[in-house]
Amino acid sequence: MNIQETNVPEFAGARPIVVGVNGSRASLAALQWAVVEAAKLNVPLVMVHAWEPSGRLRAPYATVTDRRTPAEDRATGQRLVQAAVSAVLTAHPGADVRAALTEGPPVPVLLRYTDDALLLALGQSLYQDGSPTVLGPVTRACVSESRCPVVTVPDSPVTAHHSELPAVTPLEAAFVG
């Protein structure tokens, strides 16, 4: 699978469903929902992962061995996206899936993809009792600034139980790796 590394989304034909993927269980739930909806609507699915160099997020006094290079951060993002694409194509072999790995903060990156999108799907975490958490800052910003509808998909036991995609482990492993 060729992963597009760009800051400019290009879509030909039908307006896609865009899904933000960050390696969390909630983003996997959004991916599971989005691939089914894209197939129903016969539109492409575009998975977007925004990555930033983690070095600038470290304290200046942190040890050098704890710092990752931008190339390592990009490679981690690429492994995460490849695992997500692989999971989608395993469960849905004919899916029209595109992947974008883009350097930058998540909100501006995701919003760039909403210009021509049919909708944006984002995951929403749940508390242990199953109730949805308050929307996080990325989701709140996307809901208020997106040029297309935003769907939040909860990471629920029902979603995980009825999923056609493999368990979250490949994404978590790629994200941590």
VMD Tcl script that builds the backbone (N, CA, C; Angstrom):
set m [mol new atoms 531]
animate dup $m
set s [atomselect $m all]
$s set {name element resname resid chain x y z} {
  {N N MET 1 A 0.857 -1.191 0.000}
  {CA C MET 1 A 0.000 0.000 0.000}
  {C C MET 1 A 0.880 1.224 0.000}
  {N N ASN 2 A 0.627 2.118 -0.910}
  {CA C ASN 2 A 1.363 3.370 -0.987}
  {C C ASN 2 A 0.689 4.410 -0.098}
  {N N ILE 3 A 1.423 4.922 0.850}
  {CA C ILE 3 A 0.882 5.929 1.757}
  {C C ILE 3 A 1.317 7.290 1.260}
  {N N GLN 4 A 0.342 8.134 1.035}
  {CA C GLN 4 A 0.606 9.473 0.546}
  {C C GLN 4 A 1.135 10.333 1.691}
  {N N GLU 5 A 2.273 10.992 1.478}
  {CA C GLU 5 A 2.798 11.918 2.472}
  {C C GLU 5 A 2.689 13.314 1.871}
  {N N THR 6 A 1.663 14.023 2.285}
  {CA C THR 6 A 1.381 15.315 1.676}
  {C C THR 6 A 0.640 16.211 2.636}
  {N N ASN 7 A 0.637 17.473 2.349}
  {CA C ASN 7 A -0.159 18.437 3.099}
  {C C ASN 7 A -1.375 18.873 2.295}
  {N N VAL 8 A -1.484 18.387 1.060}
  {CA C VAL 8 A -2.576 18.805 0.189}
  {C C VAL 8 A -3.370 17.583 -0.247}
  {N N PRO 9 A -4.581 17.418 0.262}
  {CA C PRO 9 A -5.383 16.279 -0.168}
  {C C PRO 9 A -5.875 16.470 -1.597}
  {N N GLU 10 A -5.836 15.397 -2.365}
  {CA C GLU 10 A -6.337 15.441 -3.740}
  {C C GLU 10 A -7.317 14.298 -3.927}
  {N N PHE 11 A -8.532 14.618 -4.310}
  {CA C PHE 11 A -9.551 13.617 -4.521}
  {C C PHE 11 A -10.052 13.733 -5.948}
  {N N ALA 12 A -10.161 12.600 -6.593}
  {CA C ALA 12 A -10.758 12.581 -7.919}
  {C C ALA 12 A -12.045 11.779 -7.823}
  {N N GLY 13 A -13.097 12.291 -8.400}
  {CA C GLY 13 A -14.355 11.550 -8.385}
  {C C GLY 13 A -15.191 11.852 -7.158}
  {N N ALA 14 A -15.755 10.800 -6.564}
  {CA C ALA 14 A -16.686 10.939 -5.441}
  {C C ALA 14 A -16.011 11.557 -4.219}
  {N N ARG 15 A -16.798 12.324 -3.498}
  {CA C ARG 15 A -16.303 12.898 -2.253}
  {C C ARG 15 A -16.105 11.781 -1.230}
  {N N PRO 16 A -14.948 11.725 -0.586}
  {CA C PRO 16 A -14.642 10.607 0.303}
  {C C PRO 16 A -15.166 10.810 1.726}
  {N N ILE 17 A -15.183 9.705 2.448}
  {CA C ILE 17 A -15.319 9.758 3.894}
  {C C ILE 17 A -13.893 9.789 4.424}
  {N N VAL 18 A -13.622 10.735 5.285}
  {CA C VAL 18 A -12.296 10.886 5.882}
  {C C VAL 18 A -12.378 10.414 7.319}
  {N N VAL 19 A -11.385 9.667 7.762}
  {CA C VAL 19 A -11.344 9.189 9.147}
  {C C VAL 19 A -9.964 9.477 9.727}
  {N N GLY 20 A -9.962 10.074 10.908}
  {CA C GLY 20 A -8.713 10.322 11.617}
  {C C GLY 20 A -8.290 9.068 12.359}
  {N N VAL 21 A -7.046 8.647 12.154}
  {CA C VAL 21 A -6.522 7.445 12.792}
  {C C VAL 21 A -5.294 7.824 13.603}
  {N N ASN 22 A -5.346 7.531 14.915}
  {CA C ASN 22 A -4.195 7.854 15.761}
  {C C ASN 22 A -3.696 6.662 16.557}
  {N N GLY 23 A -4.231 5.486 16.307}
  {CA C GLY 23 A -3.783 4.295 17.008}
  {C C GLY 23 A -4.602 3.940 18.228}
  {N N SER 24 A -5.540 4.774 18.606}
  {CA C SER 24 A -6.360 4.499 19.786}
  {C C SER 24 A -7.500 3.546 19.440}
  {N N ARG 25 A -8.077 2.923 20.467}
  {CA C ARG 25 A -9.238 2.055 20.255}
  {C C ARG 25 A -10.389 2.862 19.663}
  {N N ALA 26 A -10.539 4.103 20.114}
  {CA C ALA 26 A -11.630 4.936 19.592}
  {C C ALA 26 A -11.433 5.224 18.103}
  {N N SER 27 A -10.205 5.481 17.677}
  {CA C SER 27 A -10.000 5.745 16.245}
  {C C SER 27 A -10.220 4.474 15.425}
  {N N LEU 28 A -9.946 3.314 16.005}
  {CA C LEU 28 A -10.242 2.067 15.309}
  {C C LEU 28 A -11.747 1.891 15.167}
  {N N ALA 29 A -12.517 2.248 16.194}
  {CA C ALA 29 A -13.981 2.180 16.094}
  {C C ALA 29 A -14.469 3.094 14.975}
  {N N ALA 30 A -13.891 4.297 14.879}
  {CA C ALA 30 A -14.271 5.222 13.800}
  {C C ALA 30 A -13.905 4.637 12.442}
  {N N LEU 31 A -12.759 4.005 12.361}
  {CA C LEU 31 A -12.323 3.370 11.115}
  {C C LEU 31 A -13.278 2.241 10.740}
  {N N GLN 32 A -13.658 1.422 11.697}
  {CA C GLN 32 A -14.593 0.329 11.439}
  {C C GLN 32 A -15.916 0.866 10.899}
  {N N TRP 33 A -16.423 1.901 11.516}
  {CA C TRP 33 A -17.689 2.495 11.080}
  {C C TRP 33 A -17.540 3.102 9.683}
  {N N ALA 34 A -16.446 3.834 9.480}
  {CA C ALA 34 A -16.248 4.566 8.224}
  {C C ALA 34 A -16.094 3.641 7.022}
  {N N VAL 35 A -15.406 2.514 7.192}
  {CA C VAL 35 A -15.221 1.620 6.052}
  {C C VAL 35 A -16.553 1.015 5.618}
  {N N VAL 36 A -17.418 0.720 6.552}
  {CA C VAL 36 A -18.741 0.185 6.213}
  {C C VAL 36 A -19.580 1.254 5.519}
  {N N GLU 37 A -19.563 2.466 6.038}
  {CA C GLU 37 A -20.335 3.555 5.430}
  {C C GLU 37 A -19.823 3.892 4.036}
  {N N ALA 38 A -18.507 3.912 3.869}
  {CA C ALA 38 A -17.936 4.208 2.549}
  {C C ALA 38 A -18.374 3.150 1.529}
  {N N ALA 39 A -18.407 1.901 1.952}
  {CA C ALA 39 A -18.847 0.831 1.046}
  {C C ALA 39 A -20.329 0.989 0.700}
  {N N LYS 40 A -21.158 1.309 1.703}
  {CA C LYS 40 A -22.595 1.503 1.451}
  {C C LYS 40 A -22.839 2.628 0.458}
  {N N LEU 41 A -22.065 3.696 0.592}
  {CA C LEU 41 A -22.255 4.881 -0.239}
  {C C LEU 41 A -21.433 4.835 -1.522}
  {N N ASN 42 A -20.596 3.800 -1.665}
  {CA C ASN 42 A -19.731 3.644 -2.826}
  {C C ASN 42 A -18.827 4.863 -3.024}
  {N N VAL 43 A -18.181 5.268 -1.939}
  {CA C VAL 43 A -17.245 6.386 -1.974}
  {C C VAL 43 A -15.906 5.916 -1.403}
  {N N PRO 44 A -14.826 6.609 -1.735}
  {CA C PRO 44 A -13.535 6.224 -1.181}
  {C C PRO 44 A -13.460 6.519 0.320}
  {N N LEU 45 A -12.584 5.787 0.977}
  {CA C LEU 45 A -12.268 6.021 2.387}
  {C C LEU 45 A -10.846 6.559 2.454}
  {N N VAL 46 A -10.670 7.687 3.118}
  {CA C VAL 46 A -9.338 8.273 3.272}
  {C C VAL 46 A -8.995 8.281 4.756}
  {N N MET 47 A -7.959 7.527 5.109}
  {CA C MET 47 A -7.478 7.508 6.485}
  {C C MET 47 A -6.366 8.545 6.599}
  {N N VAL 48 A -6.480 9.389 7.619}
  {CA C VAL 48 A -5.494 10.451 7.801}
  {C C VAL 48 A -4.843 10.288 9.167}
  {N N HIS 49 A -3.527 10.294 9.163}
  {CA C HIS 49 A -2.771 10.292 10.414}
  {C C HIS 49 A -1.858 11.517 10.407}
  {N N ALA 50 A -2.026 12.369 11.393}
  {CA C ALA 50 A -1.166 13.542 11.551}
  {C C ALA 50 A -0.069 13.192 12.555}
  {N N TRP 51 A 1.161 13.500 12.211}
  {CA C TRP 51 A 2.253 13.249 13.134}
  {C C TRP 51 A 3.069 14.525 13.296}
  {N N GLU 52 A 3.676 14.651 14.444}
  {CA C GLU 52 A 4.549 15.787 14.730}
  {C C GLU 52 A 5.843 15.254 15.323}
  {N N PRO 53 A 6.950 15.911 15.041}
  {CA C PRO 53 A 8.197 15.499 15.688}
  {C C PRO 53 A 8.047 15.621 17.207}
  {N N SER 54 A 8.305 14.529 17.912}
  {CA C SER 54 A 8.118 14.527 19.366}
  {C C SER 54 A 9.252 15.209 20.107}
  {N N GLY 55 A 10.369 15.426 19.443}
  {CA C GLY 55 A 11.522 16.030 20.106}
  {C C GLY 55 A 11.231 17.377 20.726}
  {N N ARG 56 A 10.426 18.178 20.075}
  {CA C ARG 56 A 10.150 19.514 20.608}
  {C C ARG 56 A 9.169 19.473 21.778}
  {N N LEU 57 A 8.560 18.315 22.018}
  {CA C LEU 57 A 7.640 18.174 23.134}
  {C C LEU 57 A 8.361 17.725 24.400}
  {N N ARG 58 A 9.619 17.376 24.283}
  {CA C ARG 58 A 10.407 16.907 25.423}
  {C C ARG 58 A 11.021 18.085 26.165}
  {N N ALA 59 A 11.177 17.895 27.443}
  {CA C ALA 59 A 11.845 18.924 28.253}
  {C C ALA 59 A 13.305 19.005 27.841}
  {N N PRO 60 A 13.878 20.202 27.863}
  {CA C PRO 60 A 15.270 20.342 27.432}
  {C C PRO 60 A 16.246 19.528 28.276}
  {N N TYR 61 A 15.853 19.190 29.479}
  {CA C TYR 61 A 16.735 18.421 30.354}
  {C C TYR 61 A 16.506 16.912 30.235}
  {N N ALA 62 A 15.604 16.475 29.359}
  {CA C ALA 62 A 15.369 15.041 29.157}
  {C C ALA 62 A 16.610 14.413 28.544}
  {N N THR 63 A 16.853 13.161 28.874}
  {CA C THR 63 A 18.040 12.497 28.346}
  {C C THR 63 A 17.940 12.340 26.838}
  {N N VAL 64 A 19.075 12.336 26.203}
  {CA C VAL 64 A 19.123 12.229 24.749}
  {C C VAL 64 A 18.573 10.881 24.289}
  {N N THR 65 A 18.779 9.827 25.071}
  {CA C THR 65 A 18.295 8.502 24.661}
  {C C THR 65 A 16.773 8.439 24.630}
  {N N ASP 66 A 16.092 9.331 25.365}
  {CA C ASP 66 A 14.632 9.355 25.364}
  {C C ASP 66 A 14.052 10.111 24.172}
  {N N ARG 67 A 14.878 10.829 23.451}
  {CA C ARG 67 A 14.392 11.640 22.334}
  {C C ARG 67 A 14.376 10.819 21.051}
  {N N ARG 68 A 13.293 10.980 20.308}
  {CA C ARG 68 A 13.181 10.321 19.016}
  {C C ARG 68 A 13.424 11.347 17.928}
  {N N THR 69 A 13.968 10.892 16.833}
  {CA C THR 69 A 14.207 11.788 15.704}
  {C C THR 69 A 12.911 11.950 14.920}
  {N N PRO 70 A 12.809 13.025 14.123}
  {CA C PRO 70 A 11.633 13.147 13.258}
  {C C PRO 70 A 11.457 11.945 12.329}
  {N N ALA 71 A 12.543 11.372 11.858}
  {CA C ALA 71 A 12.447 10.195 10.981}
  {C C ALA 71 A 11.825 9.014 11.736}
  {N N GLU 72 A 12.174 8.855 13.008}
  {CA C GLU 72 A 11.580 7.778 13.811}
  {C C GLU 72 A 10.089 8.039 14.043}
  {N N ASP 73 A 9.736 9.305 14.299}
  {CA C ASP 73 A 8.323 9.651 14.487}
  {C C ASP 73 A 7.524 9.394 13.215}
  {N N ARG 74 A 8.081 9.753 12.068}
  {CA C ARG 74 A 7.414 9.515 10.785}
  {C C ARG 74 A 7.261 8.010 10.546}
  {N N ALA 75 A 8.311 7.248 10.833}
  {CA C ALA 75 A 8.259 5.794 10.637}
  {C C ALA 75 A 7.197 5.158 11.533}
  {N N THR 76 A 7.055 5.644 12.753}
  {CA C THR 76 A 6.017 5.142 13.650}
  {C C THR 76 A 4.638 5.423 13.063}
  {N N GLY 77 A 4.445 6.624 12.557}
  {CA C GLY 77 A 3.180 6.974 11.920}
  {C C GLY 77 A 2.914 6.115 10.697}
  {N N GLN 78 A 3.949 5.849 9.933}
  {CA C GLN 78 A 3.779 5.029 8.731}
  {C C GLN 78 A 3.396 3.597 9.100}
  {N N ARG 79 A 4.012 3.046 10.142}
  {CA C ARG 79 A 3.649 1.687 10.584}
  {C C ARG 79 A 2.197 1.653 11.062}
  {N N LEU 80 A 1.781 2.689 11.768}
  {CA C LEU 80 A 0.405 2.753 12.258}
  {C C LEU 80 A -0.576 2.757 11.086}
  {N N VAL 81 A -0.325 3.590 10.099}
  {CA C VAL 81 A -1.217 3.687 8.945}
  {C C VAL 81 A -1.196 2.390 8.143}
  {N N GLN 82 A -0.026 1.790 7.968}
  {CA C GLN 82 A 0.048 0.526 7.234}
  {C C GLN 82 A -0.747 -0.568 7.948}
  {N N ALA 83 A -0.675 -0.607 9.280}
  {CA C ALA 83 A -1.447 -1.603 10.031}
  {C C ALA 83 A -2.943 -1.356 9.860}
  {N N ALA 84 A -3.346 -0.096 9.864}
  {CA C ALA 84 A -4.763 0.233 9.688}
  {C C ALA 84 A -5.239 -0.152 8.296}
  {N N VAL 85 A -4.463 0.169 7.292}
  {CA C VAL 85 A -4.821 -0.178 5.904}
  {C C VAL 85 A -4.901 -1.693 5.755}
  {N N SER 86 A -3.939 -2.389 6.298}
  {CA C SER 86 A -3.929 -3.841 6.220}
  {C C SER 86 A -5.174 -4.435 6.876}
  {N N ALA 87 A -5.554 -3.905 8.040}
  {CA C ALA 87 A -6.744 -4.399 8.737}
  {C C ALA 87 A -8.001 -4.159 7.903}
  {N N VAL 88 A -8.107 -2.986 7.302}
  {CA C VAL 88 A -9.280 -2.672 6.479}
  {C C VAL 88 A -9.338 -3.586 5.262}
  {N N LEU 89 A -8.216 -3.747 4.577}
  {CA C LEU 89 A -8.215 -4.547 3.358}
  {C C LEU 89 A -8.386 -6.035 3.640}
  {N N THR 90 A -7.984 -6.486 4.815}
  {CA C THR 90 A -8.217 -7.878 5.194}
  {C C THR 90 A -9.713 -8.128 5.372}
  {N N ALA 91 A -10.388 -7.194 6.056}
  {CA C ALA 91 A -11.820 -7.348 6.317}
  {C C ALA 91 A -12.673 -6.967 5.106}
  {N N HIS 92 A -12.180 -6.056 4.282}
  {CA C HIS 92 A -12.938 -5.546 3.132}
  {C C HIS 92 A -12.002 -5.494 1.921}
  {N N PRO 93 A -11.724 -6.642 1.292}
  {CA C PRO 93 A -10.723 -6.701 0.217}
  {C C PRO 93 A -10.962 -5.738 -0.942}
  {N N GLY 94 A -12.182 -5.406 -1.240}
  {CA C GLY 94 A -12.446 -4.525 -2.373}
  {C C GLY 94 A -12.585 -3.064 -2.009}
  {N N ALA 95 A -12.305 -2.715 -0.764}
  {CA C ALA 95 A -12.505 -1.331 -0.311}
  {C C ALA 95 A -11.590 -0.365 -1.059}
  {N N ASP 96 A -12.136 0.799 -1.368}
  {CA C ASP 96 A -11.358 1.872 -1.994}
  {C C ASP 96 A -10.752 2.685 -0.855}
  {N N VAL 97 A -9.554 2.300 -0.445}
  {CA C VAL 97 A -8.903 2.889 0.719}
  {C C VAL 97 A -7.682 3.678 0.287}
  {N N ARG 98 A -7.600 4.881 0.803}
  {CA C ARG 98 A -6.417 5.722 0.582}
  {C C ARG 98 A -5.912 6.132 1.951}
  {N N ALA 99 A -4.620 6.325 2.054}
  {CA C ALA 99 A -4.041 6.687 3.344}
  {C C ALA 99 A -3.157 7.900 3.177}
  {N N ALA 100 A -3.226 8.784 4.159}
  {CA C ALA 100 A -2.393 9.985 4.139}
  {C C ALA 100 A -1.678 10.110 5.472}
  {N N LEU 101 A -0.389 10.271 5.414}
  {CA C LEU 101 A 0.462 10.501 6.570}
  {C C LEU 101 A 0.979 11.920 6.409}
  {N N THR 102 A 0.558 12.814 7.305}
  {CA C THR 102 A 0.861 14.231 7.122}
  {C C THR 102 A 1.498 14.802 8.371}
  {N N GLU 103 A 2.593 15.509 8.195}
  {CA C GLU 103 A 3.255 16.156 9.322}
  {C C GLU 103 A 2.489 17.422 9.696}
  {N N GLY 104 A 2.187 17.543 10.963}
  {CA C GLY 104 A 1.524 18.739 11.457}
  {C C GLY 104 A 0.595 18.432 12.607}
  {N N PRO 105 A 0.095 19.466 13.256}
  {CA C PRO 105 A -0.856 19.266 14.350}
  {C C PRO 105 A -2.144 18.648 13.822}
  {N N PRO 106 A -2.794 17.776 14.610}
  {CA C PRO 106 A -3.958 17.043 14.123}
  {C C PRO 106 A -5.100 17.913 13.604}
  {N N VAL 107 A -5.441 18.982 14.295}
  {CA C VAL 107 A -6.610 19.772 13.878}
  {C C VAL 107 A -6.415 20.382 12.493}
  {N N PRO 108 A -5.353 21.152 12.249}
  {CA C PRO 108 A -5.204 21.717 10.898}
  {C C PRO 108 A -5.072 20.654 9.814}
  {N N VAL 109 A -4.401 19.544 10.133}
  {CA C VAL 109 A -4.254 18.474 9.140}
  {C C VAL 109 A -5.623 17.901 8.790}
  {N N LEU 110 A -6.406 17.529 9.797}
  {CA C LEU 110 A -7.729 16.957 9.532}
  {C C LEU 110 A -8.633 17.945 8.804}
  {N N LEU 111 A -8.585 19.207 9.203}
  {CA C LEU 111 A -9.456 20.202 8.580}
  {C C LEU 111 A -9.128 20.406 7.100}
  {N N ARG 112 A -7.853 20.229 6.714}
  {CA C ARG 112 A -7.498 20.327 5.300}
  {C C ARG 112 A -8.221 19.283 4.471}
  {N N TYR 113 A -8.500 18.153 5.079}
  {CA C TYR 113 A -9.165 17.073 4.360}
  {C C TYR 113 A -10.680 17.217 4.340}
  {N N THR 114 A -11.234 18.182 5.056}
  {CA C THR 114 A -12.693 18.338 5.091}
  {C C THR 114 A -13.231 19.209 3.961}
  {N N ASP 115 A -12.376 19.901 3.240}
  {CA C ASP 115 A -12.839 20.774 2.162}
  {C C ASP 115 A -13.726 20.047 1.156}
  {N N ASP 116 A -13.293 18.881 0.722}
  {CA C ASP 116 A -14.014 18.141 -0.311}
  {C C ASP 116 A -14.588 16.825 0.197}
  {N N ALA 117 A -14.582 16.637 1.520}
  {CA C ALA 117 A -15.034 15.369 2.082}
  {C C ALA 117 A -16.552 15.325 2.244}
  {N N LEU 118 A -17.081 14.126 2.163}
  {CA C LEU 118 A -18.492 13.889 2.436}
  {C C LEU 118 A -18.742 14.045 3.940}
  {N N LEU 119 A -17.843 13.473 4.728}
  {CA C LEU 119 A -17.895 13.636 6.177}
  {C C LEU 119 A -16.566 13.239 6.787}
  {N N LEU 120 A -16.378 13.631 8.035}
  {CA C LEU 120 A -15.182 13.308 8.810}
  {C C LEU 120 A -15.611 12.439 9.979}
  {N N ALA 121 A -14.978 11.286 10.136}
  {CA C ALA 121 A -15.272 10.386 11.258}
  {C C ALA 121 A -14.112 10.411 12.237}
  {N N LEU 122 A -14.443 10.600 13.510}
  {CA C LEU 122 A -13.450 10.614 14.580}
  {C C LEU 122 A -13.932 9.714 15.704}
  {N N GLY 123 A -13.002 9.073 16.370}
  {CA C GLY 123 A -13.348 8.206 17.484}
  {C C GLY 123 A -13.603 8.999 18.755}
  {N N GLN 124 A -14.408 8.416 19.631}
  {CA C GLN 124 A -14.687 9.008 20.935}
  {C C GLN 124 A -14.507 7.933 21.994}
  {N N SER 125 A -13.698 8.234 22.983}
  {CA C SER 125 A -13.449 7.284 24.066}
  {C C SER 125 A -14.650 7.191 24.990}
  {N N LEU 126 A -14.663 6.110 25.764}
  {CA C LEU 126 A -15.731 5.892 26.734}
  {C C LEU 126 A -15.127 5.737 28.129}
  {N N TYR 127 A -15.910 6.110 29.126}
  {CA C TYR 127 A -15.524 5.840 30.504}
  {C C TYR 127 A -15.708 4.351 30.762}
  {N N GLN 128 A -15.191 3.877 31.881}
  {CA C GLN 128 A -15.317 2.454 32.205}
  {C C GLN 128 A -16.769 1.996 32.293}
  {N N ASP 129 A -17.672 2.906 32.664}
  {CA C ASP 129 A -19.080 2.514 32.763}
  {C C ASP 129 A -19.774 2.503 31.399}
  {N N GLY 130 A -19.053 2.827 30.332}
  {CA C GLY 130 A -19.619 2.800 28.986}
  {C C GLY 130 A -20.191 4.113 28.509}
  {N N SER 131 A -20.212 5.121 29.368}
  {CA C SER 131 A -20.725 6.426 28.943}
  {C C SER 131 A -19.629 7.181 28.200}
  {N N PRO 132 A -20.019 7.998 27.218}
  {CA C PRO 132 A -19.011 8.710 26.419}
  {C C PRO 132 A -18.286 9.779 27.240}
  {N N THR 133 A -17.004 9.902 26.961}
  {CA C THR 133 A -16.229 10.964 27.599}
  {C C THR 133 A -16.592 12.295 26.952}
  {N N VAL 134 A -16.179 13.358 27.566}
  {CA C VAL 134 A -16.330 14.678 26.973}
  {C C VAL 134 A -15.456 14.697 25.718}
  {N N LEU 135 A -15.927 15.362 24.683}
  {CA C LEU 135 A -15.133 15.434 23.455}
  {C C LEU 135 A -13.784 16.067 23.746}
  {N N GLY 136 A -12.745 15.494 23.188}
  {CA C GLY 136 A -11.403 16.023 23.364}
  {C C GLY 136 A -11.193 17.274 22.529}
  {N N PRO 137 A -10.060 17.938 22.719}
  {CA C PRO 137 A -9.815 19.202 22.020}
  {C C PRO 137 A -9.749 19.070 20.500}
  {N N VAL 138 A -9.217 17.975 19.999}
  {CA C VAL 138 A -9.147 17.792 18.542}
  {C C VAL 138 A -10.556 17.649 17.975}
  {N N THR 139 A -11.367 16.810 18.601}
  {CA C THR 139 A -12.730 16.601 18.107}
  {C C THR 139 A -13.544 17.877 18.227}
  {N N ARG 140 A -13.435 18.577 19.347}
  {CA C ARG 140 A -14.186 19.838 19.517}
  {C C ARG 140 A -13.823 20.834 18.421}
  {N N ALA 141 A -12.535 20.977 18.146}
  {CA C ALA 141 A -12.097 21.927 17.107}
  {C C ALA 141 A -12.608 21.495 15.737}
  {N N CYS 142 A -12.548 20.201 15.452}
  {CA C CYS 142 A -13.029 19.723 14.146}
  {C C CYS 142 A -14.533 19.917 14.009}
  {N N VAL 143 A -15.281 19.661 15.068}
  {CA C VAL 143 A -16.737 19.852 15.021}
  {C C VAL 143 A -17.068 21.312 14.737}
  {N N SER 144 A -16.344 22.226 15.361}
  {CA C SER 144 A -16.679 23.646 15.193}
  {C C SER 144 A -16.125 24.256 13.911}
  {N N GLU 145 A -15.065 23.686 13.347}
  {CA C GLU 145 A -14.411 24.326 12.207}
  {C C GLU 145 A -14.497 23.542 10.900}
  {N N SER 146 A -14.976 22.318 10.935}
  {CA C SER 146 A -14.999 21.474 9.739}
  {C C SER 146 A -15.948 22.026 8.683}
  {N N ARG 147 A -15.582 21.804 7.433}
  {CA C ARG 147 A -16.425 22.227 6.311}
  {C C ARG 147 A -17.377 21.125 5.879}
  {N N CYS 148 A -17.368 20.010 6.624}
  {CA C CYS 148 A -18.287 18.906 6.333}
  {C C CYS 148 A -18.810 18.376 7.666}
  {N N PRO 149 A -19.848 17.561 7.635}
  {CA C PRO 149 A -20.342 16.987 8.887}
  {C C PRO 149 A -19.264 16.138 9.565}
  {N N VAL 150 A -19.288 16.129 10.894}
  {CA C VAL 150 A -18.351 15.329 11.682}
  {C C VAL 150 A -19.156 14.293 12.463}
  {N N VAL 151 A -18.750 13.048 12.352}
  {CA C VAL 151 A -19.382 11.957 13.077}
  {C C VAL 151 A -18.402 11.482 14.134}
  {N N THR 152 A -18.861 11.409 15.378}
  {CA C THR 152 A -18.014 10.831 16.422}
  {C C THR 152 A -18.519 9.419 16.678}
  {N N VAL 153 A -17.603 8.481 16.668}
  {CA C VAL 153 A -17.940 7.074 16.813}
  {C C VAL 153 A -17.367 6.588 18.137}
  {N N PRO 154 A -18.241 6.163 19.050}
  {CA C PRO 154 A -17.736 5.725 20.355}
  {C C PRO 154 A -17.045 4.366 20.264}
  {N N ASP 155 A -16.032 4.217 21.072}
  {CA C ASP 155 A -15.354 2.935 21.222}
  {C C ASP 155 A -16.156 2.161 22.259}
  {N N SER 156 A -17.141 1.419 21.787}
  {CA C SER 156 A -18.025 0.721 22.716}
  {C C SER 156 A -17.802 -0.778 22.641}
  {N N PRO 157 A -18.180 -1.495 23.690}
  {CA C PRO 157 A -18.085 -2.951 23.635}
  {C C PRO 157 A -18.903 -3.533 22.479}
  {N N VAL 158 A -20.011 -2.886 22.133}
  {CA C VAL 158 A -20.835 -3.368 21.022}
  {C C VAL 158 A -20.055 -3.237 19.721}
  {N N THR 159 A -19.389 -2.090 19.528}
  {CA C THR 159 A -18.598 -1.882 18.311}
  {C C THR 159 A -17.502 -2.924 18.215}
  {N N ALA 160 A -16.786 -3.137 19.314}
  {CA C ALA 160 A -15.688 -4.097 19.296}
  {C C ALA 160 A -16.208 -5.518 19.080}
  {N N HIS 161 A -17.339 -5.849 19.666}
  {CA C HIS 161 A -17.880 -7.206 19.565}
  {C C HIS 161 A -18.366 -7.520 18.151}
  {N N HIS 162 A -18.980 -6.570 17.510}
  {CA C HIS 162 A -19.567 -6.815 16.197}
  {C C HIS 162 A -18.662 -6.396 15.045}
  {N N SER 163 A -17.449 -6.041 15.349}
  {CA C SER 163 A -16.543 -5.555 14.320}
  {C C SER 163 A -16.159 -6.650 13.333}
  {N N GLU 164 A -15.996 -6.236 12.082}
  {CA C GLU 164 A -15.471 -7.161 11.077}
  {C C GLU 164 A -13.960 -7.024 10.973}
  {N N LEU 165 A -13.415 -5.994 11.589}
  {CA C LEU 165 A -11.972 -5.793 11.533}
  {C C LEU 165 A -11.300 -6.532 12.679}
  {N N PRO 166 A -10.037 -6.872 12.520}
  {CA C PRO 166 A -9.316 -7.517 13.613}
  {C C PRO 166 A -9.277 -6.613 14.848}
  {N N ALA 167 A -8.917 -7.207 15.970}
  {CA C ALA 167 A -8.828 -6.456 17.228}
  {C C ALA 167 A -7.857 -5.298 17.088}
  {N N VAL 168 A -7.870 -4.418 18.056}
  {CA C VAL 168 A -7.091 -3.191 18.010}
  {C C VAL 168 A -5.586 -3.431 18.106}
  {N N THR 169 A -5.156 -4.592 18.487}
  {CA C THR 169 A -3.746 -4.868 18.748}
  {C C THR 169 A -2.798 -4.417 17.635}
  {N N PRO 170 A -3.079 -4.666 16.327}
  {CA C PRO 170 A -2.115 -4.226 15.310}
  {C C PRO 170 A -1.890 -2.717 15.324}
  {N N LEU 171 A -2.928 -1.946 15.572}
  {CA C LEU 171 A -2.750 -0.498 15.600}
  {C C LEU 171 A -1.982 -0.074 16.835}
  {N N GLU 172 A -2.317 -0.656 17.981}
  {CA C GLU 172 A -1.603 -0.296 19.195}
  {C C GLU 172 A -0.139 -0.677 19.085}
  {N N ALA 173 A 0.129 -1.841 18.508}
  {CA C ALA 173 A 1.509 -2.267 18.364}
  {C C ALA 173 A 2.277 -1.338 17.435}
  {N N ALA 174 A 1.630 -0.922 16.363}
  {CA C ALA 174 A 2.294 -0.003 15.429}
  {C C ALA 174 A 2.482 1.353 16.054}
  {N N PHE 175 A 1.532 1.780 16.865}
  {CA C PHE 175 A 1.609 3.104 17.481}
  {C C PHE 175 A 2.692 3.150 18.529}
  {N N VAL 176 A 2.803 2.103 19.327}
  {CA C VAL 176 A 3.787 2.059 20.406}
  {C C VAL 176 A 5.169 1.787 19.858}
  {N N GLY 177 A 5.228 0.923 18.822}
  {CA C GLY 177 A 6.481 0.458 18.254}
  {C C GLY 177 A 7.339 1.539 17.849}
}
mol reanalyze $m
mol bondsrecalc $m
mol representation Tube
mol addrep $m
